[in-house]
Amino acid sequence: MTSATAPSPLVWVTRPQGAAQAWVQALRAQGVDAQALPLIDIVALPDAVELVSAWDRLPSCSAVMFVSAHAVQHFMAARPAQVAIPALQAWGTGPGTEAALVAAGWPRDGIRCPSPDAAQFDSETLWAMVQADVQRWQQDGQVHAALIVRGADAQGRLAGRDWLAQQMVAAGLQVAQCVAYARQVPQLDAVQLAKARQALRDGQWWLFSSSEAAAHLRVLLPEADLSRARALATHPRIAERLKQWGWSRVVLVPAALPAQALSIKSLT
């Protein structure tokens, strides 16, 4: 007689809309009960003037770094007609960005992204990958430039960290940055807000791959009781922020999806 397998805990995926749905489907395929509740809204900029200008600068760059798949999509959407993708490296911090670059037609041999089974999908992992190329550029006696394509919040403040830009400047690269899209607090309806409150009260699991998503939840539900709230964080920095904000239980899970699913299914 075999013992019954314990059901997988329900996990709320908080990534932006398209990414959340894809992640839910992938987790379900791995046997995890997942639902999407996007907590970051991605919107296009009012105009593409800055992006078109960035395309003009691109041929003089040795690398362009995209902070996310959304950065790739919005940047490529602004590509002027008849302008070819230049022969330079495209950097990203995870498999989602790599997939977006491939879908956009970027030559595979120019893409530098951490492998899908990397321990972390972050700037540190990417920087370790490209060190050999950067050192080679340092030795050729030429000036090398790089462009970082990223998002901004509703007030126009750059989203994310500046750590990678600092490393690039320290290595002698001339670094420019451009904003490709805006990240905003989503507009949840009454049903979604009720589900969120109930999930927090019931101690259901929330999966965060960005501390910004958790910050948006605080804006949407400022009165929320976190005494039973449980979170899964894909990076130590996110986990630390959630603890600071009072989440009752915070568990660090792998960034790579198969290992992440195994970790989630082992939760009690």
Contacts in CASP RR format, 6 or more apart in sequence:
PFRMAT RR
TARGET T0000
AUTHOR 0000-0000-0000
METHOD contacts of the structure
MODEL  1
MTSATAPSPLVWVTRPQGAAQAWVQALRAQGVDAQALPLIDIVALPDAVE
LVSAWDRLPSCSAVMFVSAHAVQHFMAARPAQVAIPALQAWGTGPGTEAA
LVAAGWPRDGIRCPSPDAAQFDSETLWAMVQADVQRWQQDGQVHAALIVR
GADAQGRLAGRDWLAQQMVAAGLQVAQCVAYARQVPQLDAVQLAKARQAL
RDGQWWLFSSSEAAAHLRVLLPEADLSRARALATHPRIAERLKQWGWSRV
VLVPAALPAQALSIKSLT
7 33 0 8 1.000
8 31 0 8 1.000
8 32 0 8 1.000
8 33 0 8 1.000
8 264 0 8 1.000
8 265 0 8 1.000
9 33 0 8 1.000
9 204 0 8 1.000
9 205 0 8 1.000
9 264 0 8 1.000
9 267 0 8 1.000
10 33 0 8 1.000
10 34 0 8 1.000
10 35 0 8 1.000
10 199 0 8 1.000
10 204 0 8 1.000
10 205 0 8 1.000
11 27 0 8 1.000
11 32 0 8 1.000
11 33 0 8 1.000
11 34 0 8 1.000
11 35 0 8 1.000
11 204 0 8 1.000
11 205 0 8 1.000
11 206 0 8 1.000
11 207 0 8 1.000
11 232 0 8 1.000
11 264 0 8 1.000
12 34 0 8 1.000
12 35 0 8 1.000
12 36 0 8 1.000
12 37 0 8 1.000
12 196 0 8 1.000
12 199 0 8 1.000
12 204 0 8 1.000
12 205 0 8 1.000
12 206 0 8 1.000
12 207 0 8 1.000
13 20 0 8 1.000
13 23 0 8 1.000
13 24 0 8 1.000
13 27 0 8 1.000
13 34 0 8 1.000
13 35 0 8 1.000
13 36 0 8 1.000
13 37 0 8 1.000
13 207 0 8 1.000
14 20 0 8 1.000
14 37 0 8 1.000
14 38 0 8 1.000
14 39 0 8 1.000
14 40 0 8 1.000
14 206 0 8 1.000
14 207 0 8 1.000
14 208 0 8 1.000
14 209 0 8 1.000
14 210 0 8 1.000
14 213 0 8 1.000
14 214 0 8 1.000
14 217 0 8 1.000
15 23 0 8 1.000
15 36 0 8 1.000
15 38 0 8 1.000
15 40 0 8 1.000
15 209 0 8 1.000
15 210 0 8 1.000
15 213 0 8 1.000
16 38 0 8 1.000
16 40 0 8 1.000
16 41 0 8 1.000
16 42 0 8 1.000
16 70 0 8 1.000
16 183 0 8 1.000
17 36 0 8 1.000
17 38 0 8 1.000
17 41 0 8 1.000
17 42 0 8 1.000
18 38 0 8 1.000
19 69 0 8 1.000
19 96 0 8 1.000
20 36 0 8 1.000
20 37 0 8 1.000
20 38 0 8 1.000
21 36 0 8 1.000
23 34 0 8 1.000
23 36 0 8 1.000
23 207 0 8 1.000
23 257 0 8 1.000
24 34 0 8 1.000
24 35 0 8 1.000
24 36 0 8 1.000
26 257 0 8 1.000
27 34 0 8 1.000
27 257 0 8 1.000
27 260 0 8 1.000
27 261 0 8 1.000
27 264 0 8 1.000
28 34 0 8 1.000
30 257 0 8 1.000
30 258 0 8 1.000
30 261 0 8 1.000
30 262 0 8 1.000
31 261 0 8 1.000
31 265 0 8 1.000
32 261 0 8 1.000
32 264 0 8 1.000
32 265 0 8 1.000
34 207 0 8 1.000
37 188 0 8 1.000
37 192 0 8 1.000
37 195 0 8 1.000
37 196 0 8 1.000
37 199 0 8 1.000
38 186 0 8 1.000
39 185 0 8 1.000
39 186 0 8 1.000
39 213 0 8 1.000
39 214 0 8 1.000
39 216 0 8 1.000
39 217 0 8 1.000
39 220 0 8 1.000
40 183 0 8 1.000
40 184 0 8 1.000
40 186 0 8 1.000
40 210 0 8 1.000
40 212 0 8 1.000
40 213 0 8 1.000
40 216 0 8 1.000
41 183 0 8 1.000
41 184 0 8 1.000
41 185 0 8 1.000
41 186 0 8 1.000
41 187 0 8 1.000
42 70 0 8 1.000
42 181 0 8 1.000
42 182 0 8 1.000
42 183 0 8 1.000
42 184 0 8 1.000
43 181 0 8 1.000
43 182 0 8 1.000
43 184 0 8 1.000
44 74 0 8 1.000
44 77 0 8 1.000
44 181 0 8 1.000
44 182 0 8 1.000
45 51 0 8 1.000
45 74 0 8 1.000
45 179 0 8 1.000
45 180 0 8 1.000
45 181 0 8 1.000
45 182 0 8 1.000
48 77 0 8 1.000
48 78 0 8 1.000
50 178 0 8 1.000
50 179 0 8 1.000
51 74 0 8 1.000
51 75 0 8 1.000
51 78 0 8 1.000
51 178 0 8 1.000
51 180 0 8 1.000
52 78 0 8 1.000
52 80 0 8 1.000
53 178 0 8 1.000
54 75 0 8 1.000
54 78 0 8 1.000
54 147 0 8 1.000
54 149 0 8 1.000
54 176 0 8 1.000
54 178 0 8 1.000
55 78 0 8 1.000
55 79 0 8 1.000
55 80 0 8 1.000
55 83 0 8 1.000
57 145 0 8 1.000
57 147 0 8 1.000
57 176 0 8 1.000
58 64 0 8 1.000
58 86 0 8 1.000
58 88 0 8 1.000
58 147 0 8 1.000
59 86 0 8 1.000
59 88 0 8 1.000
60 145 0 8 1.000
61 86 0 8 1.000
61 88 0 8 1.000
61 144 0 8 1.000
61 145 0 8 1.000
61 146 0 8 1.000
61 147 0 8 1.000
62 88 0 8 1.000
62 89 0 8 1.000
62 137 0 8 1.000
62 144 0 8 1.000
62 145 0 8 1.000
62 146 0 8 1.000
62 173 0 8 1.000
63 88 0 8 1.000
63 89 0 8 1.000
63 90 0 8 1.000
63 91 0 8 1.000
63 112 0 8 1.000
63 130 0 8 1.000
63 133 0 8 1.000
63 144 0 8 1.000
63 146 0 8 1.000
63 147 0 8 1.000
63 173 0 8 1.000
64 88 0 8 1.000
64 89 0 8 1.000
64 90 0 8 1.000
64 91 0 8 1.000
64 146 0 8 1.000
64 147 0 8 1.000
64 148 0 8 1.000
64 149 0 8 1.000
65 90 0 8 1.000
65 91 0 8 1.000
65 92 0 8 1.000
65 126 0 8 1.000
65 146 0 8 1.000
65 147 0 8 1.000
65 148 0 8 1.000
65 149 0 8 1.000
65 164 0 8 1.000
66 72 0 8 1.000
66 75 0 8 1.000
66 90 0 8 1.000
66 91 0 8 1.000
66 92 0 8 1.000
66 97 0 8 1.000
66 100 0 8 1.000
66 101 0 8 1.000
66 149 0 8 1.000
67 92 0 8 1.000
67 93 0 8 1.000
67 97 0 8 1.000
67 148 0 8 1.000
67 149 0 8 1.000
67 150 0 8 1.000
67 151 0 8 1.000
67 159 0 8 1.000
67 160 0 8 1.000
68 93 0 8 1.000
68 96 0 8 1.000
68 97 0 8 1.000
68 150 0 8 1.000
68 151 0 8 1.000
69 96 0 8 1.000
69 97 0 8 1.000
69 99 0 8 1.000
69 100 0 8 1.000
70 151 0 8 1.000
70 180 0 8 1.000
70 181 0 8 1.000
71 97 0 8 1.000
71 149 0 8 1.000
71 150 0 8 1.000
71 151 0 8 1.000
71 180 0 8 1.000
71 181 0 8 1.000
72 97 0 8 1.000
72 100 0 8 1.000
72 101 0 8 1.000
72 104 0 8 1.000
72 149 0 8 1.000
73 100 0 8 1.000
73 104 0 8 1.000
74 180 0 8 1.000
74 181 0 8 1.000
75 149 0 8 1.000
75 178 0 8 1.000
75 180 0 8 1.000
76 104 0 8 1.000
78 180 0 8 1.000
79 85 0 8 1.000
85 104 0 8 1.000
85 105 0 8 1.000
85 106 0 8 1.000
85 107 0 8 1.000
87 107 0 8 1.000
88 110 0 8 1.000
89 110 0 8 1.000
89 111 0 8 1.000
89 112 0 8 1.000
89 130 0 8 1.000
89 133 0 8 1.000
90 101 0 8 1.000
90 106 0 8 1.000
90 110 0 8 1.000
90 111 0 8 1.000
90 112 0 8 1.000
91 112 0 8 1.000
91 113 0 8 1.000
91 126 0 8 1.000
91 130 0 8 1.000
92 98 0 8 1.000
92 101 0 8 1.000
92 111 0 8 1.000
92 112 0 8 1.000
92 113 0 8 1.000
92 114 0 8 1.000
92 126 0 8 1.000
93 113 0 8 1.000
93 114 0 8 1.000
93 121 0 8 1.000
93 122 0 8 1.000
93 123 0 8 1.000
93 125 0 8 1.000
93 126 0 8 1.000
94 113 0 8 1.000
94 114 0 8 1.000
94 118 0 8 1.000
94 121 0 8 1.000
94 126 0 8 1.000
95 113 0 8 1.000
95 114 0 8 1.000
95 115 0 8 1.000
95 116 0 8 1.000
95 121 0 8 1.000
97 113 0 8 1.000
98 111 0 8 1.000
98 113 0 8 1.000
101 111 0 8 1.000
101 113 0 8 1.000
102 108 0 8 1.000
102 111 0 8 1.000
112 126 0 8 1.000
112 129 0 8 1.000
112 130 0 8 1.000
112 133 0 8 1.000
113 126 0 8 1.000
113 129 0 8 1.000
114 120 0 8 1.000
114 121 0 8 1.000
114 125 0 8 1.000
114 126 0 8 1.000
114 129 0 8 1.000
116 256 0 8 1.000
116 257 0 8 1.000
117 256 0 8 1.000
117 258 0 8 1.000
117 259 0 8 1.000
118 125 0 8 1.000
118 255 0 8 1.000
118 256 0 8 1.000
119 125 0 8 1.000
119 254 0 8 1.000
119 255 0 8 1.000
119 256 0 8 1.000
120 235 0 8 1.000
120 255 0 8 1.000
121 234 0 8 1.000
121 255 0 8 1.000
122 235 0 8 1.000
123 161 0 8 1.000
123 163 0 8 1.000
123 164 0 8 1.000
123 167 0 8 1.000
124 163 0 8 1.000
126 164 0 8 1.000
127 164 0 8 1.000
127 167 0 8 1.000
134 168 0 8 1.000
134 171 0 8 1.000
134 173 0 8 1.000
137 144 0 8 1.000
137 173 0 8 1.000
138 171 0 8 1.000
138 172 0 8 1.000
143 174 0 8 1.000
144 172 0 8 1.000
144 173 0 8 1.000
144 174 0 8 1.000
145 173 0 8 1.000
145 174 0 8 1.000
145 175 0 8 1.000
145 176 0 8 1.000
146 168 0 8 1.000
146 173 0 8 1.000
146 174 0 8 1.000
146 175 0 8 1.000
146 176 0 8 1.000
147 175 0 8 1.000
147 176 0 8 1.000
147 177 0 8 1.000
147 178 0 8 1.000
148 164 0 8 1.000
148 165 0 8 1.000
148 175 0 8 1.000
148 176 0 8 1.000
148 177 0 8 1.000
148 178 0 8 1.000
149 177 0 8 1.000
149 178 0 8 1.000
149 180 0 8 1.000
150 158 0 8 1.000
150 159 0 8 1.000
150 160 0 8 1.000
150 177 0 8 1.000
150 178 0 8 1.000
150 179 0 8 1.000
150 180 0 8 1.000
151 158 0 8 1.000
151 159 0 8 1.000
151 179 0 8 1.000
151 180 0 8 1.000
151 181 0 8 1.000
151 182 0 8 1.000
151 183 0 8 1.000
152 158 0 8 1.000
152 159 0 8 1.000
152 179 0 8 1.000
152 181 0 8 1.000
152 182 0 8 1.000
152 183 0 8 1.000
153 159 0 8 1.000
153 182 0 8 1.000
153 183 0 8 1.000
153 184 0 8 1.000
154 182 0 8 1.000
154 183 0 8 1.000
154 184 0 8 1.000
154 185 0 8 1.000
156 179 0 8 1.000
156 182 0 8 1.000
158 177 0 8 1.000
158 179 0 8 1.000
159 183 0 8 1.000
159 212 0 8 1.000
160 212 0 8 1.000
165 175 0 8 1.000
165 177 0 8 1.000
168 175 0 8 1.000
169 175 0 8 1.000
183 212 0 8 1.000
185 216 0 8 1.000
185 219 0 8 1.000
185 220 0 8 1.000
186 216 0 8 1.000
186 220 0 8 1.000
188 196 0 8 1.000
188 220 0 8 1.000
193 220 0 8 1.000
193 221 0 8 1.000
196 217 0 8 1.000
196 220 0 8 1.000
196 221 0 8 1.000
196 224 0 8 1.000
197 221 0 8 1.000
197 224 0 8 1.000
199 206 0 8 1.000
200 221 0 8 1.000
200 224 0 8 1.000
200 225 0 8 1.000
200 226 0 8 1.000
200 228 0 8 1.000
200 229 0 8 1.000
201 225 0 8 1.000
201 228 0 8 1.000
202 228 0 8 1.000
203 228 0 8 1.000
203 229 0 8 1.000
203 230 0 8 1.000
203 248 0 8 1.000
204 230 0 8 1.000
205 230 0 8 1.000
205 231 0 8 1.000
205 232 0 8 1.000
205 264 0 8 1.000
205 267 0 8 1.000
206 214 0 8 1.000
206 217 0 8 1.000
206 229 0 8 1.000
206 230 0 8 1.000
206 231 0 8 1.000
206 232 0 8 1.000
207 231 0 8 1.000
207 232 0 8 1.000
207 234 0 8 1.000
207 253 0 8 1.000
207 264 0 8 1.000
208 214 0 8 1.000
208 231 0 8 1.000
208 232 0 8 1.000
208 233 0 8 1.000
208 234 0 8 1.000
208 238 0 8 1.000
208 242 0 8 1.000
209 234 0 8 1.000
209 235 0 8 1.000
209 238 0 8 1.000
209 255 0 8 1.000
210 238 0 8 1.000
211 237 0 8 1.000
211 238 0 8 1.000
211 241 0 8 1.000
211 242 0 8 1.000
214 231 0 8 1.000
214 238 0 8 1.000
214 241 0 8 1.000
214 242 0 8 1.000
214 245 0 8 1.000
214 247 0 8 1.000
217 224 0 8 1.000
218 224 0 8 1.000
218 245 0 8 1.000
226 245 0 8 1.000
226 246 0 8 1.000
226 247 0 8 1.000
226 248 0 8 1.000
227 248 0 8 1.000
228 248 0 8 1.000
229 246 0 8 1.000
229 247 0 8 1.000
229 248 0 8 1.000
229 249 0 8 1.000
230 247 0 8 1.000
230 248 0 8 1.000
230 249 0 8 1.000
230 250 0 8 1.000
230 251 0 8 1.000
231 239 0 8 1.000
231 242 0 8 1.000
231 247 0 8 1.000
231 249 0 8 1.000
231 250 0 8 1.000
231 251 0 8 1.000
232 250 0 8 1.000
232 251 0 8 1.000
232 252 0 8 1.000
232 253 0 8 1.000
232 263 0 8 1.000
232 264 0 8 1.000
233 239 0 8 1.000
233 242 0 8 1.000
233 250 0 8 1.000
233 251 0 8 1.000
233 252 0 8 1.000
233 253 0 8 1.000
234 252 0 8 1.000
234 253 0 8 1.000
234 254 0 8 1.000
234 255 0 8 1.000
234 260 0 8 1.000
235 252 0 8 1.000
235 255 0 8 1.000
236 252 0 8 1.000
239 250 0 8 1.000
239 251 0 8 1.000
239 252 0 8 1.000
242 250 0 8 1.000
243 250 0 8 1.000
251 263 0 8 1.000
251 267 0 8 1.000
253 260 0 8 1.000
253 263 0 8 1.000
253 264 0 8 1.000
254 260 0 8 1.000
254 263 0 8 1.000
END
